[in-house]
Amino acid sequence: MLVPVRYGRPPIQEALCEVHFDGPPLKLLDLQKLIPVWSAELSGEQRVIEEKNVNFNLGPNGIQFQEDKQGHRLICRSPDNMNLVQASGAFIVVNRLAPYPGWNEFFAATIMRRVAELQGALGERKIRRIGLRYINRIEVPQVPFVWSDWFAPSLTFPDHLRSGPSTFQAQLHKVLEAEIRLIINLSAVTPATPEGKTPVFIDLDVIWEGAPIEVTRIRDQLDRVHSPHRLAFEGYLTDKVRNLFVS
């Protein structure tokens, strides 16, 4: 059994939870109703933007583009920019930037409060999908960076490509149980920091998706998508990496 670890300088750069609702998508009028609901606590910024896709086509007459309007998105930020809620279409996203206060201490209750506030303003809606994502940034003091010098599992590359200094990006998908899946994004980026460190990202997204549930069951589903995160994250670490943010 994995013993929970509390790091002095946790590498979580951002935590975000996406909650999708059953039923018709949110309209502009719905988003406008939410502004006063969130403006007191998230008073740093409240704005509605238009979402659109731009498609480019190359034809006999040159490059043509077509805008596909996707609706609107409400963005509300706290004055310190650490907390954020976004509402768009049939979902909301609750964001928390570093420093991360903890799941039971802060984030789970914040997600439930935002969902309750939306339900109070717009009426009861069932939930059909929840995604909980943690983006971890680890500053590894090695340039050029070699993954196998620091992290436990080998990269899923052919043998002759596994070793040697390189930047990389990889994505893995894993079904954990019925209705629960894990998406892992791993990357090392350049250029290195001025301090001579290579930023390494371990981006974990656990998603539940199934038959719509009542909002009263949201905590159970939140705990289901939260519980695999620690095991997945710790599975990549060696003590050499842990020592980078343990104190």
N, C-alpha and C positions, 0 to 999 in steps of 0.2 A: 504494500500500500504506500502510495506516495505521500510523504509528509509535506504539508504546505510550508513554503518558504517565503519570508518577507524580506525583500532586498532593500538595502539602504538607499540605493539609487536605481530603482527599477527602470528597465530599458523601454518601457511602453511609451511610444511617441504619441499614439492616438488610440483611443477605444471608441468604437462606434457600433450602434445597434440599429438595425433596420427592421421596422415592424410594418408588415403589409396587412391591409384590411380587406375583408370581403365586401363586395358590393360596388356601386358606381364610384368612379374616381372623384377626387376632390376638385371642385370648380373654383374659379377665381373668387367668387363670393364666399365660399367656405374658408378659403385662406385669409380673406380679409376679416372674417369673424374671429380668427385665431390670434390676430395681431394684439388686441387688447388683453387677451388671456395670457400671453407670454411676455408682454412688454414690461411688466413690473420687475420680474426676475431677470429677464434677458433684455435689458434696456440699452445695451451697447449698440445694437443695430437691429432694425426690423425693415426688411424690404422684400418686395415681390418682384421676381424677374420672369421674363418669358423664356421658356425652354424651346429650343428648336434644333433640328438636325439639318445639316447642309449637305446635299448630295451633288457631286461633281460628275459630269458626263462629257466625254470627249467625242465630238462628232464632226461632220464635214464643215460645220460653221465655227469650229473651234471649241473651247471649253465653255460649257453651260452649267449653271448651278441652279438648284431648286431648294428652297427652304421648306422644311416640313415642321410645322408648329406642333409642339408636344404638350402644350398647356402652360401652366405657371408653377413657380416654386417660391414658397415663403422661406426666408432665412432670418433667424433671430439669434443674436449673439449676446453673451454676457459682456459687461464693460471690460473685463480683463481678457476677453477672447478665449477663455479656456473652455467654456461651455457653449454648446450650439445645438439648436434644433432646426430641422428642415422638414417641410411638409410639401409633398408633391404627388399628384396623381392619387394612387391608392395606398400610399405609405408615408411614414415619417422616419427620419433618421435622427438619432440622439448621439451627439459627439462629445467626447471629453479629451482635451489635449493634456499633455504632461504639465505638472505632475499628476499621476493617477492616484486617487485617494483609496481605491479598493472597491471590490465588488459588493460585499455586504455592508461596507461602511458608507457607500455613496452611490455607485453606478446603477445597481439593480433598482433601488428606490427611485432614482431620477428617471429611469426609463418608464417605470410604472406610473409615475406622476405625470409625465408628459402624455402618455396614452390616456390616462384618466381625464386630463385637461381637454384633450381633443374630443373625447367622448362626451364630456359635459357640455361642450360648445356645439357639437354637431350631431349628437345622438349616438345611440349604441351601435357599434359595428363589431362584427366578429373578426377574429385574427386568423389568417391563413398561412402566414410565413413570418419567421423571425430569423435574422442573421446577426450574429455577434462576432465582431472582428477586432482583433488586437494587432496593431502594427508596432513591432519592436525594432528599434534601431540600436545596434551594438557597435561602438567605436572600437575596432580591433587595432591594436598598436603594431601593425605589420604592413609594410609596403615594399615590394608587391605582396599582395595577400594570397595565402594558400589555405583553402578551406580545411583540408585534412589536418593542418597544424593546430586547429582550434576546436572544431566541432565533431560530435560523436559519429553520426551516420555518414557514410560515404555519399557523395552526390550520385544521382542516377544518370551518369554519363558512361560511355564506353571506357574500358580500362585505360586505353592510351590517351584519353582526354581528361582523366580524373586529377592527375597531378600537375604541378607547375603553376606559376602565378597567372591569374586571369581574373577578369570580371565575368559575371555570369548572371543569368536570370532563369529560374526554373519554376514550373507550377505542377503541383501534384493534387490529385483528387482521390478521396477515399470515402466510401460509404461506411459509416460507423455502426448504424443500427437502422431499424425501420424509420424512415422519414428524416433521418439525421445524416448529414454528410459534412465532410471537412475539405476545405480548399487551402492548400499551403503554397505560398509564394516565397521563394528564397532568392535573394539577389545580393551581390556585392557591386558597389558602384565606384566610379572614379569621377573627378579627381579625388585624391586623398585630401584629408583636412590639413590645414596649416600645421597642426601638431604632429603630422606624420601618421595618421590613423586612417584605416579603410572603413567606411560605413557599410555594415552588413545588416540587411533587413530580413527578419523572420515575420512574415505576415500570415496570420492564422484567421480563418473565417469558418465558423461552425454554423450551419444552416439547418433549421427545422422547417419543413413544409409538408402540410397534410390537409386533412379535412378541416374546415373552419371551426374554431373553438370560441367559446364565450370569453370575454375579457377577464372574467373571474379566475380563469386558469392560466393567466399570463405568467405568474411567478413560477409555476411548475415548469412551463416551457422555457422560460429564461434560464432556470437552473439546468435544464437539459442541454442547452447550447453552451452554457458556461463550463460545465464540469469537464469536458474533454480538453479545455485549453491548457491547463497546467501540465497535464500528462504530455500533450503534444509539444509544448514549449520546452519543458525540462528534458525531453528525449533528445533534443539537439545539443544540449549544453555539456561541456566538460567542466571540471573544476577550474581549469585555466580561464574559461570564459566567465564563469560565475564570479570569480575574484575581481573582474572588471567593474562589477556593480553591486558587490555584496555589502560594502560599507559606505 
